[in-house]
Amino acid sequence: MLSPAKKRVVLGAALFVVFVLIVVPYINIEKYSGYVGSSLGQALGRNVTVQKVQLKTFPVPGLLMHGVEISDDPSISAEPMLRDDSEDGVLASLRLSSLWRGRLEIAKLTLNYPSLNLARAADGRWNIESVLERVRQTPAAPTVNKRPESRPRFPYIEVNNGRINLKIGQEKKVFALGEADLALWSPAENEWRMRLEAKPIRTDANLSDTGTIKLEGSWKRASQLRETPVSFKFWWDEGQLGQLTRLIYGADRGWRGGVRISGLVLGTPENLKIVTDARLDDFRRYDIATGESLVLQTHCDAFYNLSQRLFHDLYCQSPIGGGTTLVRGNLATSPQNQSLDLSLTAENISAQFLTTLARHMKKNLPEDISTTGAMSASLAVRAAADGIRVWTGDAKISALQVRSSVLEKPLLIEPTTWRLIGPGTSQFVPPSSKAKKLLAQQRMPQPDSPAFSFDPIAIPAGGSSPATLRGWFSRRNFDAE
């Protein structure tokens, strides 16, 4: 004999089979396409159109929607925010427990090959903000709840092989995320979690080896969106430097190496703490093959204010050549505010490390070249809100000794000091017309941009007295005598 509970299960299963075989074929679900679209639109606060709806019964009951399009905020973008016109369609799997109570509740929403536009208006608003605000204001039970409540349970949202585009103002950028797999759900009361895995791409280039970006984390309900507590981890693995430079600049800059980046984002949009670790393995120029591996790495902490678009309390530390480099300061990224206050200091960097770095960057340097000595330097740049920058900097190099088989004997170079000179530096004073004539008569022309000058250096040349070298060099030019 079956127990009363088992009898109810058997009866329910039988009624479901009868419903599927007899009732479903006569249901004209397509006439509800407009109703389904308006229901989704009401939940998202956007206009939603659905071209066609089909009823699925196996393996679980659901609605298969084709031609789904979610419009964007017209004040931000005229393009749809999301479009899924794939043959697979959008599948809304229904909760059986809600069907028994006469209510339609989505358990899982699956999108295949959708295209999502993340757009930012000129005033800094993002199109996703209003959707998140709508979700924050809508009461919903956690996805994992087994029993139905008066509130609908938040569905498990799954995106397979999607593409996430970036649009700033009316311009759609060439940067995008392809092969994007995303999951979104509510694990507990007033909390949402997200998981994303995608590959960075350019829409105007065929790239490979740009690596994989992974992101996972959570956020919680707050009285205002800007006070929302967030906690995210991110990784960028298996990226190759040559492909990444092509991704960023549109052309391969000729550098090679494996890139790994990981980090945390904690806090609220008004005060986000960002912790990042980056590592570059086997850095070299594309046409240089060397047996020694050069590793560069750094650790950074910073705080970011999303509404003001301001990085502050930036601190980056990098161990290099037995010494340390430090970057500190603040940086505003808003067009209305381009203030800047950054400083870089390098302490006790070995000359041998700089020689190794030069061998990985400059072809045809002797493999057996070795150098003793060390360098310390400081560099700072400051700018007001108008963005006009002023540079300061200097460097001190101890006595150097250079050895190589191409040299008859070791090359000895006395200690020297470098200083930042030229237009755009703190010590630069525009010369008068008379001074310009005097400068034009000098054998050594003056730099037309910030440049490092170095004090006269005594270099033994085999004569009775050493040769003296002085000059300057910048990013674009150099001069010496």
Secondary structure, DSSP 8 states (H G I E B T S, - for coil): ---HHHHHHHHHHHHHHHIIIIIGGG--GGGGHHHHHHHHHHHHTS-EEEEEEEEE-SSS-EEEEEEEEE---TTT-SS-SEEE--TT-EEEEE-HHHHTTT---EEEEEEES-EEEEEE-TTS-BHHHHHHHHHHHS--B-TT-SS--SS-B--EEEEEEEEEEEEETTEEEEEEEEEEEEEEEEEETTEEEEEEEEEEEETTS------EEEEEEEEE--SSGGG--EEEEEEEEEEEHHHHHHHHHSS--SEEEEEEEEEEEEEETTEEEEEEEEEEEEEEETT---SS---EEEEEEEEEETTTTEEEEEEEEEEETTEEEEEEEEEE-BTTB--EEEEEEEEEEEHHHHHHHHHHHSTT--TT-EEE-EEEEEEEEEE-TT--EEEEEEEEE--EEEE-TTSSS-EEE--EEEEEESTTBTT-----HHHHHHHHHSSS---SS-EEEEEEEEE--SSSS-EEEEEEE-SS-EEE-
